Amino acid sequence: MDRYLISELLPPFLFAFGAFASLVFTVDNLYELMRKVVEAGLPLGIALKIFILKLPRIIVFVFPMSTLLATLMTYSRLSSESELIALRSCGVSVYRMVFTAVIMSFLVAGVTFIVSEKVAPAATYDAAITLDKALKSDKPVIVKKNNIFYPEYRQVQEKDGSKNKILARLFYADKFDGQQMKGLTIIDRSQEGLNQIVVSETAKWNPGDNIWDFYNGTIYLVAPDRSYRNILRFEHQQLTLPRTPLTLAKKSRDYEEMNIAQAREQLKLERLAGNEKKIRRLKVRIQQKLAFPFACVICGLVGASVGTIPQRTGRAASFGVSLLVIFTYYIVLVVSRTLGDTGFLSPFLAGWLPNIIGLSAGVFLLAKIANK
């Protein structure tokens, strides 16, 4: 029975995969890509490369849709041809019949997770870089960020033997234009008995010497009693500071261009910067990246459950029902993400709420059908 059901599920799955992939890509990317070819002079070879690089991200969204349509079409056809009734008369329960579709959905979910983690983020990022370089071939790719904030801490041994964490150094820059920092203020308390405040117009990382070059600024040396010891004005001064602020400023990938590991790394940097809005968004995106592959399982369960209802529906009706379910799922996905970004929902609930609602609906439908 399992072999038979899988053989019946695979053809509509492949059909749905091709149909939805074409539909989603046409709506999401193709028009904009063709417009750049015609209006901005984007070479066709580059456009084809971008087309291929954007496919993995489309595939990630298509897998749940394909699973839903495949299970709905297959079980609806089996139900309309009384094959499910024959199986039930042989003692096979509805739960057992749907179990095959759920197992297949778990396999699709595993493939979805691999593509979404290992392929799609890197390909999407490469597509963005390729497009930017093609449209601005005579200019370097510019990374811009405002309010770069990076604190460092050190452990201090107290007289009673306890350890306390205190601020050792604070790095702040008004903005980073892709080449240099501007409007810098550094408070340095890393050396015992020597505090200094550095105010500089610009600064640039020197990769050859692994050091920072500061330009047009002032160094204020502060004595242990917090009085000014000395003031040094400079046009060019080299300071040994960590490269981390530059790394923080250059982290310019969008959420869709990062996998979970990269998003967690970015989360650590944003926590240092103290940007609560970005911290909250990253937490929500991480939970959604973890939860989204399981949408395949939800879609498989819902599709198989709806399909087992005695009915006579064709491919067009199944396609319409699938679109309605998918539309509802993505509406809940967008709403929960928005509520998570605003802090109304916790990141975990914002990420998993669509799956919770979908699983509840699927289990309810399955139980209702099985008890008939």
ROMINU-673893 format. One record per residue (C-alpha): residue in one letter; x, y, z. Coordinates in Angstrom, 3 decimals. Example, Ala and Ser with C-alpha at 12.3 -4.5 7.8 and 13.67 -1.06 7.14 Angstrom:
BEGIN
 type       c1       c2       c3
    a   12.300   -4.500    7.800
    s   13.670   -1.060    7.140
This chain:
BEGIN
 type       c1       c2       c3
    m    0.000    0.000    0.000
    d    2.815    2.413    0.869
    r    4.592    1.734   -2.437
    y    1.347    2.233   -4.310
    l    0.503    5.512   -2.539
    i    4.018    6.888   -3.064
    s    3.900    5.988   -6.757
    e    0.600    7.876   -6.956
    l    1.943   10.871   -5.038
    l    5.134   11.454   -7.038
    p    3.649   12.463  -10.456
    p    1.344   15.174   -9.036
    f    4.195   16.350   -6.791
    l    6.440   16.876   -9.818
    f    3.585   18.540  -11.707
    a    2.874   20.862   -8.776
    f    6.572   21.622   -8.344
    g    6.911   22.757  -11.948
    a    3.651   24.699  -11.942
    f    4.244   26.551   -8.690
    a    7.936   27.207   -9.431
    s    7.017   28.822  -12.746
    l    4.192   30.821  -11.169
    v    6.167   32.062   -8.159
    f    9.259   32.976  -10.160
    t    7.217   34.808  -12.792
    v    5.384   36.851  -10.166
    d    8.377   37.406   -7.887
    n   11.386   37.932  -10.166
    l   10.972   37.478  -13.907
    y    9.278   40.790  -14.717
    e   11.810   42.795  -12.687
    l   14.713   40.897  -14.255
    m   13.427   41.479  -17.799
    r   12.854   45.149  -17.024
    k   16.515   45.498  -16.037
    v   17.556   43.787  -19.276
    v   15.510   46.225  -21.368
    e   15.871   49.473  -19.401
    a   19.222   49.140  -17.602
    g   21.059   47.163  -20.263
    l   21.667   44.098  -18.116
    p   23.456   41.493  -20.300
    l   21.407   38.397  -21.054
    g   24.217   36.130  -19.791
    i   24.225   37.902  -16.427
    a   20.420   37.792  -16.326
    l   20.503   34.030  -16.907
    k   23.069   33.617  -14.112
    i   20.902   35.654  -11.724
    f   17.886   33.587  -12.793
    i   19.697   30.364  -11.837
    l   21.006   31.804   -8.561
    k   17.518   32.861   -7.485
    l   15.993   29.451   -8.142
    p   16.997   27.846   -4.781
    r   15.126   30.509   -2.799
    i   12.051   29.948   -4.984
    i   12.365   26.180   -4.556
    v   12.277   26.534   -0.763
    f    8.857   28.206   -0.951
    v    7.592   25.822   -3.628
    f    8.206   22.585   -1.686
    p    5.306   23.100    0.808
    m    2.970   24.163   -2.004
    s    3.877   21.095   -4.077
    t    3.381   18.782   -1.110
    l   -0.066   20.215   -0.451
    l   -1.261   19.946   -4.047
    a    0.211   16.449   -4.514
    t   -1.451   15.000   -1.420
    l   -4.740   16.776   -2.122
    m   -4.882   15.635   -5.756
    t   -3.824   12.062   -5.005
    y   -6.134   11.393   -2.071
    s   -9.035   13.208   -3.759
    r   -8.674   10.989   -6.829
    l   -8.402    7.837   -4.709
    s  -11.463    8.930   -2.761
    s  -13.525    9.735   -5.878
    e  -12.634    6.327   -7.366
    s  -13.592    4.577   -4.098
    e  -10.088    3.201   -3.579
    l   -9.924    4.658   -0.076
    i  -13.292    3.057    0.716
    a  -11.868   -0.271   -0.449
    l   -8.845    0.166    1.820
    r  -11.069    1.008    4.790
    s  -13.204   -2.076    4.095
    c   -9.995   -4.141    4.337
    g   -9.407   -2.766    7.828
    v   -6.977    0.044    6.941
    s   -7.701    3.114    9.049
    v   -7.683    6.678    7.757
    y   -4.726    7.405   10.027
    r   -2.724    4.628    8.364
    m   -3.583    5.845    4.869
    v   -2.547    9.422    5.694
    f    0.610    8.180    7.448
    t    2.266    7.505    4.070
    a    1.713   11.097    2.956
    v    3.079   12.407    6.262
    i    6.252   10.310    5.957
    m    6.786   11.597    2.428
    s    6.212   15.137    3.718
    f    8.935   14.669    6.332
    l   11.363   13.658    3.575
    v   10.440   16.758    1.578
    a   10.867   18.851    4.757
    g   14.402   17.484    5.156
    v   15.267   18.438    1.579
    t   13.700   21.867    2.151
    f   15.848   22.442    5.235
    i   19.041   21.441    3.392
    v   18.297   23.733    0.442
    s   17.238   26.630    2.705
    e   20.406   26.331    4.806
    k   23.154   25.180    2.465
    v   22.150   26.547   -0.940
    a   19.530   29.316   -0.958
    p   21.186   31.979    1.297
    a   24.547   31.861   -0.501
    a   22.903   31.782   -3.942
    t   20.595   34.694   -3.099
    y   23.544   36.738   -1.817
    d   25.586   35.948   -4.952
    a   22.624   36.982   -7.110
    a   22.413   40.358   -5.353
    i   26.176   40.951   -5.674
    t   26.184   39.868   -9.340
    l   23.299   42.186  -10.171
    d   24.871   45.113   -8.332
    k   28.230   44.646  -10.059
    a   26.579   44.299  -13.464
    l   24.571   47.504  -13.078
    k   27.487   49.414  -11.500
    s   30.430   47.825  -13.253
    d   32.579   50.928  -12.867
    k   31.970   51.319   -9.140
    p   32.831   49.132   -6.137
    v   30.043   47.552   -4.113
    i   29.409   50.005   -1.279
    v   28.462   48.907    2.190
    k   26.821   51.586    4.311
    k   25.813   51.488    7.942
    n   25.071   54.084   10.597
    n   25.747   54.118   14.341
    i   28.400   51.418   14.732
    f   28.582   50.606   18.429
    y   30.989   48.020   19.862
    p   31.794   47.578   23.590
    e   34.507   45.357   25.082
    y   34.591   44.087   28.643
    r   37.232   42.647   30.980
    q   37.112   40.655   34.178
    v   38.344   42.366   37.351
    q   39.321   40.478   40.492
    e   37.808   42.116   43.548
    k   39.446   42.117   47.002
    d   36.975   39.526   48.265
    g   37.977   37.133   45.468
    s   34.911   37.642   43.328
    k   35.122   38.629   39.671
    n   33.299   41.546   38.119
    k   32.851   42.467   34.455
    i   33.549   46.120   33.633
    l   33.765   48.116   30.413
    a   37.289   48.034   28.952
    r   36.761   49.821   25.657
    l   33.880   51.454   23.804
    f   34.059   52.018   20.047
    y   31.486   54.273   18.376
    a   31.293   55.661   14.814
    d   28.559   57.790   13.263
    k   28.663   55.866    9.997
    f   30.645   53.568    7.693
    d   30.655   54.396    3.973
    g   32.226   51.151    2.798
    q   35.766   52.481    2.952
    q   36.207   54.278    6.258
    m   34.538   55.098    9.560
    k   33.418   58.671   10.190
    g   32.739   60.591   13.381
    l   34.531   58.321   15.845
    t   34.675   58.322   19.624
    i   36.659   55.662   21.488
    i   36.772   55.356   25.271
    d   39.738   53.168   26.209
    r   40.069   51.785   29.750
    s   41.875   48.594   28.793
    q   45.157   49.434   30.564
    e   45.324   49.725   34.325
    g   45.940   53.308   35.432
    l   45.632   54.748   31.913
    n   42.371   55.960   30.448
    q   42.080   57.754   27.146
    i   39.360   59.199   24.958
    v   39.980   59.336   21.213
    v   37.892   61.636   19.039
    s   38.611   61.412   15.322
    e   37.132   62.667   12.076
    t   37.796   59.440   10.142
    a   39.470   56.061   10.616
    k   40.409   53.245    8.271
    w   41.483   49.670    8.893
    n   45.026   48.889    7.723
    p   45.018   45.191    6.745
    g   48.776   45.100    6.117
    d   49.675   46.040    9.699
    n   46.421   44.860   11.352
    i   45.972   48.280   12.901
    w   43.627   51.272   12.684
    d   44.694   54.516   11.000
    f   42.961   57.526   12.576
    y   42.895   60.937   10.894
    n   42.295   64.487   12.172
    g   41.519   63.923   15.820
    t   42.411   64.412   19.448
    i   43.512   62.045   22.207
    y   42.586   62.980   25.759
    l   44.651   61.173   28.394
    v   42.870   60.850   31.733
    a   44.660   60.366   35.040
    p   43.495   57.749   37.612
    d   41.837   60.548   39.599
    r   39.785   61.343   36.435
    s   41.569   64.628   35.738
    y   43.048   65.421   32.314
    r   46.692   64.421   32.104
    n   47.461   65.439   28.551
    i   45.851   66.396   25.245
    l   47.350   65.251   21.942
    r   46.117   66.540   18.599
    f   47.005   64.579   15.466
    e   46.524   64.450   11.719
    h   47.390   60.751   11.504
    q   47.643   58.299   14.388
    q   47.803   54.509   14.424
    l   46.031   52.664   17.251
    t   45.940   48.964   18.049
    l   42.245   48.169   18.325
    p   40.260   45.047   17.346
    r   38.914   44.690   13.824
    t   35.472   43.677   15.166
    p   33.796   47.101   14.580
    l   34.642   46.803   10.883
    t   33.225   43.274   10.807
    l   30.066   44.574   12.487
    a   29.748   47.383    9.944
    k   30.267   45.093    6.943
    k   27.577   42.612    7.970
    s   25.201   43.830    5.284
    r   23.385   40.660    4.231
    d   19.613   40.673    4.257
    y   17.718   38.129    6.323
    e   17.062   35.972    3.249
    e   20.800   35.911    2.472
    m   21.803   34.345    5.802
    n   21.488   30.793    7.039
    i   20.777   30.041   10.694
    a   24.448   29.990   11.724
    q   25.100   33.350   10.038
    a   21.929   34.818   11.555
    r   23.035   33.729   15.028
    e   26.459   35.252   14.457
    q   24.810   38.471   13.335
    l   22.593   38.319   16.431
    k   25.678   38.307   18.672
    l   26.991   41.421   16.934
    e   23.639   43.194   17.135
    r   23.476   42.430   20.861
    l   26.822   44.188   21.235
    a   25.462   47.136   19.290
    g   22.317   47.140   21.434
    n   19.862   47.613   18.553
    e   16.757   46.039   20.104
    k   14.705   46.319   16.909
    k   17.227   44.346   14.852
    i   17.762   41.877   17.694
    r   14.040   41.147   17.817
    r   13.814   40.777   14.037
    l   16.757   38.407   13.903
    k   15.287   36.237   16.662
    v   12.009   36.020   14.740
    r   13.786   35.172   11.457
    i   15.840   32.441   13.120
    q   12.708   30.808   14.511
    q   10.993   31.092   11.125
    k   13.970   29.492    9.396
    l   13.722   26.599   11.838
    a    9.956   26.306   11.509
    f    9.423   26.774    7.781
    p   10.591   23.315    6.559
    f    7.922   21.744    8.782
    a    5.343   23.580    6.658
    c    5.802   20.661    4.235
    v    4.560   18.272    6.930
    i    1.627   20.540    7.748
    c    0.696   20.844    4.084
    g    0.992   17.097    3.580
    l   -1.254   16.403    6.565
    v   -3.867   18.998    5.592
    g   -3.849   17.955    1.923
    a   -4.242   14.259    2.692
    s   -6.934   14.926    5.312
    v   -9.004   17.107    2.973
    g   -8.457   14.655    0.131
    t   -9.878   11.704    2.077
    i  -13.273   13.441    2.340
    p  -15.650   11.650   -0.049
    q  -15.901   13.962   -3.072
    r  -15.494   14.203   -6.796
    t  -13.096   17.007   -7.578
    g  -10.811   17.464  -10.559
    r   -7.315   18.848  -10.893
    a   -8.579   22.428  -11.249
    a  -10.595   22.207   -8.014
    s   -7.605   20.730   -6.162
    f   -5.398   23.518   -7.496
    g   -7.902   26.117   -6.285
    v   -8.164   24.589   -2.809
    s   -4.371   24.442   -2.619
    l   -4.069   28.118   -3.494
    l   -6.613   28.994   -0.813
    v   -4.781   26.992    1.872
    i   -1.382   28.373    0.822
    f   -2.705   31.922    0.748
    t   -4.122   31.485    4.262
    y   -0.859   29.989    5.541
    y    1.260   32.845    4.172
    i   -1.151   35.456    5.523
    v   -0.717   33.935    8.987
    l    3.050   33.790    8.375
    v    3.256   37.492    7.522
    v    0.964   38.539   10.385
    s    2.869   36.483   12.965
    r    6.187   37.860   11.677
    t    4.873   41.423   11.992
    l    3.589   40.772   15.525
    g    6.950   39.248   16.420
    d    8.875   42.208   14.983
    t    6.795   44.627   17.038
    g    7.272   42.571   20.214
    f    3.610   41.611   20.562
    l    4.519   37.919   20.185
    s    7.633   36.143   21.429
    p   10.113   35.167   18.668
    f    9.340   31.476   19.193
    l    5.579   31.950   18.909
    a    5.962   34.314   15.957
    g    8.025   31.722   14.112
    w    5.963   28.641   14.923
    l    2.403   30.041   15.069
    p    1.539   29.208   11.405
    n    2.669   25.613   11.969
    i    0.747   25.363   15.235
    i   -2.451   26.578   13.574
    g   -1.906   24.355   10.524
    l   -1.162   21.281   12.640
    s   -4.252   21.885   14.763
    a   -6.425   22.216   11.637
    g   -4.935   19.087   10.080
    v   -5.349   16.939   13.205
    f   -8.911   18.199   13.692
    l   -9.892   17.359   10.100
    l   -8.213   13.962   10.235
    a   -9.896   13.019   13.510
    k  -13.281   14.194   12.223
    i  -12.963   12.112    9.044
    a  -11.635    9.040   10.854
    n  -14.614    9.026   13.242
    k  -17.178    9.004   10.455
